[in-house]
């Protein structure tokens, strides 16, 4: 199994970057975990966030659809799970026979609904709103936590 993380923009916050790097290193015990940072565009001065998201949607949708595998979108309206439920969900995906899971984490302005429609699964990390860089770190930590739950290793008590 391989994980591919599609992240809009660079992780500029050094603490988040360090955390992501650490959890990516830990995840390598279980499967390959690659990161692809997609170019982050900026909205025009008078461009509302929904219009900006519609404008960049074709490019992001193309990137989301390129790799083969199950497509998972981080989405505030996605399935809400606790850590054990997420581990069970991940275990189900890992045994599905798909060679790759493709996670997509948008930028600070979110994304167009066309990405929601293209996703096989939509996952919410929390009902709370986080900056996109913290959401990335939370995703990596929860993936690692899920694997330790699946493997019955002492991380999640």
C-alpha positions in Angstrom: 0.0 0.0 0.0 1.1 3.5 -0.7 -0.2 6.9 0.5 0.0 10.0 -1.6 -0.7 13.3 0.0 -1.7 16.1 -2.3 -1.3 19.3 -0.4 -2.2 22.7 -1.9 0.7 25.1 -1.1 3.8 24.6 0.9 3.9 24.0 4.7 5.5 27.2 5.8 5.0 26.9 9.5 8.2 25.4 10.8 6.5 23.6 13.7 3.9 22.0 11.4 6.6 21.1 8.9 8.7 19.4 11.6 5.7 17.5 12.9 4.7 16.3 9.4 8.2 15.2 8.7 8.3 13.2 11.9 5.0 11.5 11.3 5.9 10.8 7.7 9.1 9.1 9.0 7.1 7.0 11.4 4.5 6.0 8.8 7.3 4.5 6.6 7.2 1.5 9.0 3.8 0.7 7.6 3.8 1.9 4.0 5.3 4.4 1.5 4.0 7.9 2.2 4.7 10.5 -0.5 3.9 14.2 -0.4 3.2 16.3 -3.5 2.8 20.0 -2.9 0.6 21.7 -5.5 1.1 25.3 -6.5 -1.0 27.6 -4.4 -2.6 30.4 -6.2 -3.8 33.7 -4.7 -7.2 35.2 -5.3 -7.5 38.5 -7.1 -8.0 41.6 -5.0 -11.8 41.7 -5.7 -12.3 37.9 -6.1 -14.5 36.3 -3.6 -13.4 32.9 -2.2 -16.1 30.9 -4.0 -15.1 32.5 -7.4 -11.5 31.9 -6.7 -12.2 28.2 -5.8 -14.1 27.8 -9.1 -11.3 29.4 -11.1 -8.6 27.0 -9.7 -10.9 23.9 -9.7 -9.9 22.5 -13.1 -6.2 22.5 -12.2 -6.7 21.0 -8.8 -9.2 18.5 -10.1 -6.7 17.4 -12.8 -4.1 16.8 -10.1 -6.5 14.9 -7.9 -7.6 12.7 -10.8 -4.0 11.9 -12.1 -2.9 9.2 -9.7 -4.7 5.9 -9.5 -6.1 4.8 -6.2 -8.9 5.6 -3.8 -9.4 9.4 -3.5 -9.9 10.8 0.0 -10.7 14.5 0.5 -10.4 16.3 3.7 -13.6 18.1 4.0 -15.5 19.9 6.8 -18.7 18.2 5.6 -17.0 14.8 5.4 -17.5 11.7 7.7 -16.7 12.5 11.3 -14.9 9.7 13.2 -13.1 9.3 16.4 -9.6 7.8 16.3 -10.7 4.1 16.7 -13.4 4.6 14.0 -10.8 6.2 11.7 -8.4 3.2 12.3 -11.2 0.8 11.4 -12.0 2.9 8.3 -8.3 2.9 7.3 -8.0 -0.8 7.9 -11.0 -1.4 5.6 -9.3 0.8 2.9 -5.9 -1.0 3.3 -7.6 -4.4 2.7 -9.6 -3.2 -0.3 -7.0 -4.2 -2.8 -6.3 -0.7 -4.0 -2.5 -0.1 -4.3 -2.7 3.6 -3.3 -4.7 6.0 -1.1 -4.7 9.6 -2.4 -5.4 12.2 0.3 -6.2 15.7 -0.8 -5.9 18.7 1.6 -6.9 22.1 0.2 -5.4 25.4 0.8 -6.6 28.3 3.1 -9.6 29.1 0.8 -10.8 25.5 0.5 -11.9 24.1 -2.9 -14.7 23.9 -5.4 -17.5 21.3 -5.0 -16.2 19.5 -8.1 -13.4 18.0 -5.9 -16.0 16.7 -3.5 -17.8 15.0 -6.4 -14.6 13.4 -7.6 -13.7 12.0 -4.2 -14.4 8.4 -3.3 -14.5 9.4 0.4 -14.8 12.7 2.3 -13.2 12.8 5.8 -13.6 15.4 8.4 -10.8 15.7 11.0 -13.0 17.7 13.4 -16.1 19.9 13.5 -13.6 22.6 14.5 -11.9 24.8 11.8 -8.1 24.7 11.6 -5.6 26.5 9.5 -4.8 24.2 6.5 -1.2 23.6 7.8 -2.5 22.3 11.1 -5.0 20.2 9.4 -2.1 18.5 7.5 -0.3 17.8 10.7 -3.5 16.4 12.2 -4.0 14.1 9.2 -0.4 12.7 9.5 -0.8 12.2 13.3 -4.1 10.5 12.9 -2.8 8.2 10.2 0.1 7.2 12.5 -2.3 6.8 15.4 -4.6 4.6 13.3 -1.7 2.4 12.3 -0.7 1.9 15.9 -4.3 1.0 16.8 -4.5 -1.5 13.9 -1.2 -3.1 14.8 -2.1 -3.0 18.6 1.0 -0.9 19.3 1.4 1.4 22.4 0.7 4.9 21.2 -3.1 5.2 21.5 -4.2 4.4 25.0 
